[in-house]
Amino acid sequence: MEYGLVLRWLVAYGALAALGRPLAGRLLATLPGRGAGFALPTALVVLGTAIYWIGHLTFGPAALAAAALVLVALAVGAALDRDALSDRRVRLADAARPDRTTAEVAVVFVAAFVLLVAVRAVDPAVHPLGGEKFLDFGLLKSLNRATKLPPEDMWFAGEPVVYYYGGHLLTAVLGDLTWTAPRYAYNLSLAGFYATLVSAAYGLASAVARDRAESGRLAGLTAAFFVGLASNLVTAGRLAVGALPSSLRTEIARIVAARTRYAPEEVLAGVDPFSYWTASRVIPGTINEFPLFAWLNGDLHAHMMGTPFLLLGAAIAFAVYRPPPDRLRRRRLLAFVAVPILAGFQVIVDTWSFPSLFGLLALALALGSTDPWPILSRRVAAWRHARDDGPVGEELGHLGGALAVTVVAGVLGGALALPFLLSASGGREVALLAAAERSSLPALLLVHGAFLATFYAYLTDRLAVDRPWPLLGALLALGLLAITANLPVAILVGPLIVFGWVAHRTDRPVGFETVLIVAGAGLVGIVELVYVEELAGPLRMNTVFKTYTQVWVLWGTAAGVALPSFVRWLGGVSVPGTRSRWLRAGLALAVVLSTVPYAGLALSSHFQGATDPTLDATAFVEREHPDEAPAIAFVDNLSGQPTLLSAPATGREPESGGAPVPGMYSWESSPAASLTGVPTVAGWHHEVGYRGREPYLERVRDVDAAYTGPPERTVAVIETYGVDYVWVGPAERARYGNVSFDGVAGLTPVFENGVVTIYRVDEERLDTV
């Protein structure tokens, strides 16, 4: 086990957090704790943004030094800012809190980091099966070889990467800062992103709770649990079904199976044949991940790495939501500077959550009590205040102001993101989802049920309406919509939006947690209506996959505030009304117990029989593929980014019978390119989603012709793509049979071991014999 590396990364994270603390404190000065929990995300945004733009000129030690200098300069400037030093009101009001909260966040970070290091140490391998590890590690290795951004695509030689690679860029930068090889940086960065997410959830929930004079520590710990350890209801549901009488058990299993991805026998199987994988596939045609599953699976993937910055966006939205009108200058800086800069970086980390940052801003302004129009124009605000539009007109004007401010912020953020969006658009379009493809009520409840129970209990407890008939009418309309339009989600999350909005217009004690509830409800509803049409996955699989991760993080943080607040007696405050506090505690206990079995079973099975822990992501290659390991090491030791010719990972039936040719998600799918960052002419079939079907298949045909065609065709393909090395291994023999280049001059074997032969291309001698 590489304990020295673990300590080195903890020191690096601590140093970055120390530099980010003055920036986060200045940015989020109006929040309780002054941005505790967001020092590290803030530092990473500054460092990542600087290295991204500098990297388009040069990427290497000089660019890293320049980016680090930018971070240090901004941190020093924030620490010495006269306005910050003279803001006695903020400092005195929060004097006793920042150090304690910062220390708490640090403890949460270290605990989460150590947990994930332990998880990865017993399963560190970047296996291609069951995930995107070949993609993620290949991106990291490509960045390690790059001299300019964007890096060259390891599966589409000669062309830049069009995938969102910002998180991998941060991993490469952290690896350089700590002198860590990519094979170790992969797992240490996974642990770092997990710890950053969990500690950010702690910090935001703590600040929201303290804003309402409730226990910040309890809210933070509850949020850390929901975001870092909790799961959906699938595992608890299987336990519950197993406890039913046999006749009822069979009928329930049949009903659930008819409306989910599971077969009846899977529902009836209980948890004896437990697999951590099962709980992530609930709604047919979709992926329903939650953070613990994602980090157990171990992909260093964009939808995971973007989550801390999504919560940073939520914290900025909270700062916009909270201050009184005299904070106009600060609100403008947050809306028109901080949010666009964050969005400009988030688009290269996780493009899917780029719009969510502006959605959070819009909701914070719309649900906040302060008029948003002065942020955009004092004159318009004064004109509105002079009018008497009545309650409805006032509400519509407030909403219009929120949208207007968000549009301006979106234009600014879009301008920063435009260069990347133009290069990585991939021809994606938004399409309407057919009614037959929408999620069923049981499936939605299995995925979101714990959060829904928490939020309905919390909001109905705080809802006080003098005239309930309009509210009841809205709920009735949602019910009719759910029935007539085959839209079960309307009756599940529609009332959350209505309740959240109405609660903000009453005198009941709700706060920013309700903004997070409404935001998550909106995202759950949107993916039942529209999806992003792309070639990367069937129908809406990718849309639900990437959106539900955001929902979990937002709702998990909100639940951290809502659940302890609902059970207020646990914090030493008497429960209002006539409801029993024991019922409240019972609900809270039921929610926690229903979401915790997965963690217990998954972690215990994960560590069962673990030996020889290591963080080396490629140690498995020599152990499981000893014949190919030396060849991969040979390619890995090549300098620069030469171009490799190898079999494309498309998968097809061989022409002469036998076993099917492997496609994606198998060892034979471009191992040399994926594990070294040396680009191959045509790699994984993923490139169809990035480039389009025909451009990728044209390359596949060319590669096939180079291995099987006449010598003239082989030479033409090598020259067209500037091939420097030709790889002939098990995947090539499975696809093409016996490969021979006898009719081609200028191909010299430079590595042979009986399983893999690597030819070097001599451009001057390349010709047909």
Protein Blocks (a to p, Z undefined) as FASTA:
>chain_A
ZZklmmmmmmmmmmmmmmmmmmmmmmmmmpghilpailmmmmmmmmmmmmmmmmmmogcj
klmmmmmmmmmmmmmmmmmpmklmmmmmlmmmmmmmmmmmmmmmmmmmmmmmmmmmmmmm
mombccfehpaklmmmmmmmmmmmpcbdcdddfklghiacfbdfklmmmmmmmmmmnopa
fklmmmmmmmmmmmmmmmmmmmmmmmmmmmnopafklmmmmmmmmmmmmccfklmmmmmm
mmpcfklmmmmmmmmmmmmmbdfklmmnommlgcfklmmmmbghiacddfklmmmnopac
fklmmmmmmmmmmmmmmmmmmmcfklmmmmmmmmmmmmmmmmmmmmmmommlmmmmmmmm
mmmmmmpmbdfklmmomklmmmmmmpcebjmlmmmmmmmmmmmmmmmmmmmmmmmmmmmm
mmmnnopacddddfklpccfklmmmmmmmmmmmmmmmmmmmpccfblmlmmmmmmmmmmm
mmmnopaklmmmmmmmmmmmmmmmmcbdcdfklmmmmmmmmmmmmmmmbccddfkbghjl
mmmmmmmmmmmmmmmmmmmmmmmmmmmmlnopacehjbdfklmmmmmmmmmmmmmmmmmm
mmmmmmgopahiafbfklmmmmmmmmlmmmmmmmmmpghjddddddddebpadfkgpjdd
ddehifkloklmmmnopacfblcfklmmmnojklmmmmmmmmmmmmmmcfklmmmmmmmn
opabdcddfklmmmnopadfklpghiacfbdehjaccddddfklgccZZ
